[in-house]
């Protein structure tokens, strides 16, 4: 996940990729158990691309999974 985080951080600098990059960061951090960072990046992806249902769906699945204390969840890249 470390390499994925590094790649997503680099790609977030490009406006056309920012929302997808933040979604990728959120997924990576969720898999690492960093719920605080995962939630922040899911919300940032939604703010940047509110019309994309993947990001809202990912946040909803993440919130459901963390409420039930599940560690690994299936999210849409």
C-alpha positions in Angstrom: 0.0 0.0 0.0 2.9 2.3 0.5 3.8 2.4 -3.2 0.1 3.0 -4.0 -0.1 5.9 -1.6 3.0 7.4 -3.1 1.6 7.1 -6.6 -1.7 8.6 -5.6 0.0 11.5 -3.8 1.9 12.3 -7.0 -1.1 12.1 -9.3 -3.3 14.3 -7.0 -1.4 17.3 -8.3 -3.0 17.0 -11.7 -6.6 18.5 -11.5 -8.1 15.9 -13.8 -6.9 13.1 -11.6 -7.4 14.7 -8.1 -10.7 13.1 -7.3 -9.6 9.6 -8.4 -6.3 10.1 -6.6 -8.1 11.0 -3.4 -10.4 8.0 -3.7 -7.3 5.8 -4.2 -5.6 7.3 -1.2 -8.8 6.7 0.8 -8.9 3.0 -0.2 -5.3 2.5 0.5 -5.6 4.1 4.0 -8.7 2.1 4.7 -6.9 -1.1 4.0 -4.1 0.0 6.3 -6.6 0.6 9.1 -6.1 4.4 9.0 -9.8 5.2 9.2 -9.2 8.9 9.9 -7.2 9.4 6.7 -9.5 7.2 4.7 -12.6 9.2 5.6 -10.8 12.5 4.9 -9.8 11.4 1.4 -13.2 9.9 0.6 -14.9 13.2 1.5 -12.3 15.1 -0.5 -13.0 13.0 -3.6 -16.7 13.5 -3.2 -16.2 17.3 -2.9 -14.1 17.3 -6.1 -16.5 15.1 -8.1 -19.9 15.0 -6.5 -21.4 13.5 -9.6 -19.3 10.3 -9.4 -21.3 7.7 -7.6 -18.3 5.5 -6.9 -16.9 7.9 -4.3 -20.2 8.3 -2.4 -20.7 4.5 -2.5 -17.2 3.9 -1.2 -17.7 6.3 1.7 -21.0 4.6 2.5 -19.4 1.1 2.4 -16.5 2.4 4.5 -18.8 3.9 7.1 -20.8 0.7 7.3 -17.6 -1.5 7.5 -16.0 0.7 10.2 -19.2 0.7 12.2 -19.0 -3.0 12.3 -15.3 -2.9 12.9 -14.5 -4.8 9.7 -10.9 -4.3 8.7 -10.8 -5.1 4.9 -13.7 -3.9 2.8 -14.4 -4.1 -0.9 -14.2 -0.6 -2.5 -14.4 0.5 -6.1 -11.2 1.9 -7.5 
